[in-house]
Amino acid sequence: MNKIKLLNLVVVIAGAASIFLGLNVGLGGIKTLGWQTTSDFISITDAAIFHAQDSHIRFIGGIWFGVGATFLIGGFAMRTFRPTLIILSAMIAIAGLFRMSDIDSGVIFSAAIAPSIALELFGFPLLAWWLAVSGRREGQS
């Protein structure tokens, strides 16, 4: 498999995973941790505030779904979507940095978060670099 086709596959897989995560968060919301659990894991003490925050989380799930759809389409239309994919990869890395604002490093580096933060801080910047380099190679040939 040549490098460009492998890159396309990686971008499509990233898109499909992001679409699933977007649906998970957007349709599942806070109360059930998306589709991660079947039982409620929190008690709601202020329904109005909870529903407002849940709405915000569902909106973020929709954004994540849109990012995933862009990656998925970009895997099939790389030439057109390359700059957008690079920007989205950078945005994901920046969002990963925001996780570092959580003072509790035990949570950030826990098994539940470590894979996500590793992808955000290392995987997506590497993907952005790969997209940029492959674009330069395509332009040279």
MIDOSE-1310 file (N, C-alpha, C; in nm, 2 decimals, decimal comma, always signed):
residues 141
mnki	+0,09/-0,12/+0,00/+0,00/+0,00/+0,00/+0,09/+0,12/+0,00; +0,07/+0,22/-0,09/+0,15/+0,33/-0,10/+0,12/+0,43/+0,01; +0,21/+0,53/+0,04/+0,19/+0,62/+0,15/+0,06/+0,70/+0,14; +0,03/+0,75/+0,02/-0,09/+0,83/+0,01/-0,22/+0,75/+0,04
klln	-0,23/+0,63/+0,00/-0,35/+0,54/+0,03/-0,35/+0,51/+0,18; -0,24/+0,49/+0,24/-0,23/+0,47/+0,38/-0,28/+0,59/+0,46; -0,24/+0,71/+0,41/-0,28/+0,84/+0,47/-0,43/+0,85/+0,46; -0,49/+0,82/+0,34/-0,63/+0,83/+0,32/-0,70/+0,74/+0,42
lvvv	-0,65/+0,62/+0,44/-0,71/+0,52/+0,53/-0,71/+0,57/+0,67; -0,60/+0,63/+0,71/-0,59/+0,68/+0,85/-0,69/+0,79/+0,87; -0,70/+0,88/+0,77/-0,80/+0,99/+0,78/-0,94/+0,94/+0,78; -0,97/+0,84/+0,71/-1,11/+0,78/+0,71/-1,14/+0,72/+0,84
iaga	-1,04/+0,65/+0,90/-1,06/+0,58/+1,03/-1,08/+0,69/+1,14; -0,99/+0,80/+1,13/-1,01/+0,91/+1,23/-1,15/+0,97/+1,22; -1,20/+0,98/+1,09/-1,33/+1,04/+1,07/-1,44/+0,95/+1,13; -1,43/+0,82/+1,10/-1,53/+0,73/+1,15/-1,53/+0,72/+1,30
asif	-1,42/+0,72/+1,36/-1,41/+0,72/+1,51/-1,47/+0,85/+1,56; -1,44/+0,96/+1,50/-1,49/+1,09/+1,55/-1,64/+1,10/+1,53; -1,69/+1,04/+1,42/-1,84/+1,04/+1,40/-1,90/+0,96/+1,51; -1,85/+0,85/+1,54/-1,91/+0,76/+1,65/-1,90/+0,84/+1,78
lgln	-1,79/+0,90/+1,82/-1,78/+0,97/+1,94/-1,88/+1,09/+1,95; -1,89/+1,16/+1,83/-1,99/+1,27/+1,83/-2,13/+1,22/+1,85; -2,17/+1,11/+1,79/-2,30/+1,06/+1,81/-2,31/+1,01/+1,96; -2,21/+0,95/+2,01/-2,21/+0,91/+2,15/-2,24/+1,02/+2,24
vglg	-2,17/+1,13/+2,23/-2,18/+1,25/+2,32/-2,31/+1,32/+2,29; -2,33/+1,35/+2,16/-2,44/+1,43/+2,11/-2,58/+1,37/+2,14; -2,59/+1,24/+2,13/-2,72/+1,17/+2,15/-2,73/+1,12/+2,29; -2,62/+1,09/+2,36/-2,62/+1,03/+2,49/-2,62/+1,13/+2,60
gikt	-2,55/+1,24/+2,58/-2,54/+1,35/+2,68/-2,46/+1,31/+2,81; -2,48/+1,39/+2,91/-2,40/+1,38/+3,03/-2,46/+1,27/+3,12; -2,59/+1,26/+3,13/-2,65/+1,17/+3,23/-2,61/+1,02/+3,22; -2,59/+0,97/+3,10/-2,55/+0,83/+3,09/-2,41/+0,82/+3,03
lgwq	-2,33/+0,92/+3,03/-2,20/+0,92/+2,98/-2,20/+0,88/+2,83; -2,30/+0,93/+2,76/-2,32/+0,89/+2,62/-2,37/+0,75/+2,62; -2,30/+0,67/+2,53/-2,34/+0,53/+2,52/-2,25/+0,44/+2,60; -2,17/+0,50/+2,69/-2,07/+0,42/+2,77/-2,13/+0,34/+2,88
ttsd	-2,25/+0,38/+2,93/-2,31/+0,30/+3,04/-2,46/+0,30/+3,02; -2,52/+0,21/+3,08/-2,67/+0,21/+3,07/-2,73/+0,27/+3,20; -2,66/+0,29/+3,30/-2,72/+0,35/+3,42/-2,67/+0,49/+3,44; -2,75/+0,56/+3,51/-2,72/+0,70/+3,55/-2,60/+0,70/+3,64
fisi	-2,50/+0,79/+3,62/-2,39/+0,79/+3,71/-2,38/+0,92/+3,79; -2,48/+1,01/+3,78/-2,48/+1,13/+3,86/-2,62/+1,15/+3,92; -2,62/+1,23/+4,02/-2,75/+1,28/+4,08/-2,76/+1,43/+4,04; -2,88/+1,46/+3,99/-2,90/+1,60/+3,95/-2,96/+1,68/+4,07
tdaa	-2,89/+1,78/+4,11/-2,94/+1,86/+4,22/-3,00/+1,99/+4,17; -2,97/+2,03/+4,05/-3,03/+2,16/+4,00/-3,07/+2,12/+3,85; -3,19/+2,09/+3,83/-3,23/+2,04/+3,70/-3,21/+2,15/+3,59; -3,24/+2,27/+3,62/-3,22/+2,38/+3,51/-3,08/+2,39/+3,47
ifha	-2,99/+2,40/+3,57/-2,84/+2,41/+3,53/-2,80/+2,28/+3,46; -2,84/+2,16/+3,51/-2,80/+2,04/+3,45/-2,84/+2,04/+3,30; -2,97/+2,07/+3,27/-3,02/+2,06/+3,14/-2,95/+2,16/+3,04; -2,91/+2,28/+3,10/-2,84/+2,37/+3,02/-2,70/+2,32/+2,98
qdsh	-2,63/+2,26/+3,08/-2,50/+2,21/+3,06/-2,51/+2,08/+2,97; -2,61/+2,00/+2,99/-2,63/+1,88/+2,90/-2,65/+1,93/+2,76; -2,72/+2,04/+2,74/-2,74/+2,09/+2,60/-2,61/+2,13/+2,54; -2,53/+2,20/+2,62/-2,39/+2,24/+2,57/-2,31/+2,12/+2,53
irfi	-2,31/+2,02/+2,61/-2,23/+1,89/+2,58/-2,29/+1,83/+2,46; -2,42/+1,82/+2,44/-2,47/+1,77/+2,32/-2,43/+1,85/+2,19; -2,43/+1,98/+2,21/-2,38/+2,07/+2,10/-2,23/+2,03/+2,07; -2,15/+2,02/+2,17/-2,01/+1,98/+2,14/-2,00/+1,84/+2,07
ggiw	-2,09/+1,75/+2,11/-2,10/+1,62/+2,04/-2,13/+1,64/+1,89; -2,22/+1,74/+1,86/-2,25/+1,77/+1,72/-2,13/+1,82/+1,65; -2,06/+1,91/+1,72/-1,94/+1,96/+1,65/-1,84/+1,85/+1,63; -1,82/+1,76/+1,72/-1,73/+1,65/+1,70/-1,78/+1,56/+1,59
fgvg	-1,91/+1,54/+1,58/-1,97/+1,46/+1,46/-1,93/+1,53/+1,33; -1,94/+1,67/+1,33/-1,91/+1,74/+1,21/-1,76/+1,73/+1,17; -1,67/+1,74/+1,27/-1,53/+1,72/+1,25/-1,50/+1,58/+1,19; -1,57/+1,48/+1,25/-1,55/+1,34/+1,20/-1,60/+1,33/+1,06
atfl	-1,71/+1,39/+1,03/-1,76/+1,38/+0,89/-1,67/+1,45/+0,79; -1,61/+1,56/+0,83/-1,51/+1,63/+0,75/-1,39/+1,54/+0,73; -1,34/+1,47/+0,83/-1,23/+1,38/+0,81/-1,26/+1,27/+0,72; -1,38/+1,21/+0,74/-1,43/+1,10/+0,66/-1,43/+1,14/+0,51
iggf	-1,50/+1,25/+0,48/-1,50/+1,30/+0,34/-1,36/+1,33/+0,29; -1,28/+1,39/+0,38/-1,15/+1,43/+0,34/-1,06/+1,31/+0,30; -1,09/+1,20/+0,36/-1,02/+1,08/+0,32/-1,04/+1,04/+0,18; -1,15/+1,08/+0,12/-1,19/+1,04/-0,01/-1,16/+1,16/-0,11
amrt	-1,15/+1,28/-0,05/-1,12/+1,40/-0,14/-1,01/+1,48/-0,08; -0,89/+1,41/-0,06/-0,78/+1,46/+0,01/-0,73/+1,59/-0,05; -0,72/+1,60/-0,18/-0,67/+1,72/-0,25/-0,74/+1,84/-0,21; -0,88/+1,83/-0,20/-0,96/+1,95/-0,17/-0,96/+1,98/-0,02
frpt	-0,96/+1,87/+0,06/-0,98/+1,89/+0,21/-0,85/+1,90/+0,29; -0,74/+1,88/+0,22/-0,61/+1,88/+0,30/-0,59/+2,00/+0,39; -0,61/+2,12/+0,34/-0,59/+2,23/+0,43/-0,68/+2,23/+0,55; -0,81/+2,20/+0,52/-0,91/+2,19/+0,63/-0,87/+2,08/+0,73
liil	-0,82/+1,97/+0,69/-0,78/+1,86/+0,78/-0,67/+1,90/+0,86; -0,57/+1,97/+0,81/-0,46/+2,02/+0,88/-0,51/+2,12/+0,99; -0,59/+2,21/+0,96/-0,65/+2,30/+1,06/-0,72/+2,23/+1,17; -0,81/+2,14/+1,13/-0,88/+2,06/+1,23/-0,79/+1,98/+1,32
sami	-0,69/+1,92/+1,26/-0,59/+1,85/+1,34/-0,52/+1,94/+1,45; -0,49/+2,06/+1,40/-0,43/+2,16/+1,49/-0,53/+2,20/+1,60; -0,66/+2,22/+1,56/-0,76/+2,25/+1,66/-0,78/+2,14/+1,77; -0,77/+2,02/+1,72/-0,78/+1,91/+1,82/-0,66/+1,91/+1,91
aiag	-0,54/+1,93/+1,86/-0,42/+1,94/+1,95/-0,44/+2,05/+2,05; -0,49/+2,17/+2,01/-0,51/+2,28/+2,10/-0,61/+2,24/+2,21; -0,72/+2,18/+2,16/-0,82/+2,13/+2,26/-0,76/+2,04/+2,36; -0,67/+1,95/+2,31/-0,60/+1,86/+2,41/-0,52/+1,93/+2,51
lfrm	-0,46/+2,05/+2,47/-0,39/+2,13/+2,57/-0,48/+2,18/+2,68; -0,61/+2,21/+2,64/-0,70/+2,26/+2,74/-0,73/+2,16/+2,85; -0,71/+2,03/+2,82/-0,73/+1,93/+2,92/-0,63/+1,95/+3,04; -0,51/+2,01/+3,00/-0,41/+2,03/+3,10/-0,45/+2,13/+3,20
sdid	-0,56/+2,20/+3,18/-0,60/+2,30/+3,28/-0,67/+2,23/+3,40; -0,69/+2,10/+3,39/-0,74/+2,02/+3,50/-0,62/+2,00/+3,60; -0,63/+2,05/+3,71/-0,52/+2,04/+3,81/-0,49/+1,90/+3,85; -0,59/+1,81/+3,85/-0,58/+1,67/+3,90/-0,51/+1,59/+3,79
sgvi	-0,38/+1,58/+3,80/-0,30/+1,50/+3,70/-0,33/+1,35/+3,70; -0,39/+1,31/+3,82/-0,43/+1,17/+3,83/-0,54/+1,14/+3,73; -0,62/+1,24/+3,70/-0,73/+1,22/+3,61/-0,68/+1,23/+3,46; -0,60/+1,33/+3,44/-0,55/+1,35/+3,30/-0,47/+1,23/+3,25
fsaa	-0,39/+1,17/+3,34/-0,30/+1,06/+3,30/-0,36/+0,92/+3,34; -0,49/+0,92/+3,37/-0,55/+0,79/+3,40/-0,58/+0,71/+3,27; -0,61/+0,59/+3,29/-0,64/+0,50/+3,17/-0,76/+0,55/+3,09; -0,85/+0,62/+3,16/-0,97/+0,67/+3,09/-0,94/+0,79/+3,00
iaps	-0,84/+0,87/+3,03/-0,81/+0,99/+2,95/-0,68/+0,98/+2,87; -0,58/+0,90/+2,92/-0,45/+0,90/+2,86/-0,45/+0,87/+2,71; -0,53/+0,77/+2,66/-0,53/+0,74/+2,52/-0,58/+0,86/+2,44; -0,68/+0,93/+2,49/-0,74/+1,04/+2,42/-0,64/+1,16/+2,41
iale	-0,58/+1,19/+2,53/-0,48/+1,30/+2,53/-0,36/+1,27/+2,45; -0,32/+1,14/+2,44/-0,20/+1,10/+2,36/-0,24/+1,13/+2,21; -0,36/+1,09/+2,17/-0,40/+1,11/+2,03/-0,41/+1,26/+2,00; -0,46/+1,34/+2,10/-0,48/+1,48/+2,08/-0,35/+1,56/+2,07
lfgf	-0,25/+1,52/+2,16/-0,13/+1,60/+2,17/-0,02/+1,54/+2,08; -0,03/+1,42/+2,04/+0,08/+1,36/+1,95/+0,02/+1,31/+1,82; -0,09/+1,23/+1,83/-0,14/+1,17/+1,70/-0,19/+1,27/+1,60; -0,27/+1,37/+1,64/-0,32/+1,47/+1,55/-0,21/+1,57/+1,50
plla	-0,12/+1,61/+1,58/-0,01/+1,69/+1,52/+0,07/+1,61/+1,42; +0,09/+1,48/+1,45/+0,17/+1,40/+1,35/+0,08/+1,38/+1,22; -0,05/+1,37/+1,24/-0,13/+1,36/+1,12/-0,13/+1,49/+1,04; -0,13/+1,60/+1,11/-0,12/+1,73/+1,04/+0,01/+1,74/+0,96
wwla	+0,12/+1,70/+1,02/+0,25/+1,70/+0,96/+0,25/+1,61/+0,84; +0,19/+1,49/+0,85/+0,19/+1,39/+0,74/+0,10/+1,45/+0,63; -0,01/+1,51/+0,66/-0,09/+1,58/+0,56/-0,02/+1,69/+0,48; +0,06/+1,77/+0,56/+0,13/+1,88/+0,50/+0,24/+1,83/+0,41
vsgr	+0,32/+1,73/+0,46/+0,43/+1,67/+0,38/+0,38/+1,60/+0,25; +0,27/+1,53/+0,27/+0,22/+1,45/+0,15/+0,16/+1,55/+0,05; +0,11/+1,67/+0,09/+0,06/+1,77/+0,00/+0,18/+1,83/-0,08; +0,29/+1,85/-0,01/+0,41/+1,90/-0,08/+0,46/+1,80/-0,19
regq	+0,46/+1,68/-0,15/+0,51/+1,57/-0,24/+0,41/+1,56/-0,36; +0,28/+1,57/-0,34/+0,19/+1,57/-0,45/+0,21/+1,68/-0,54; +0,24/+1,80/-0,49/+0,26/+1,92/-0,57/+0,39/+1,91/-0,65; +0,48/+1,83/-0,61/+0,61/+1,82/-0,68/+0,60/+1,72/-0,79
s	+0,51/+1,62/-0,78/+0,50/+1,52/-0,89/+0,41/+1,56/-1,00
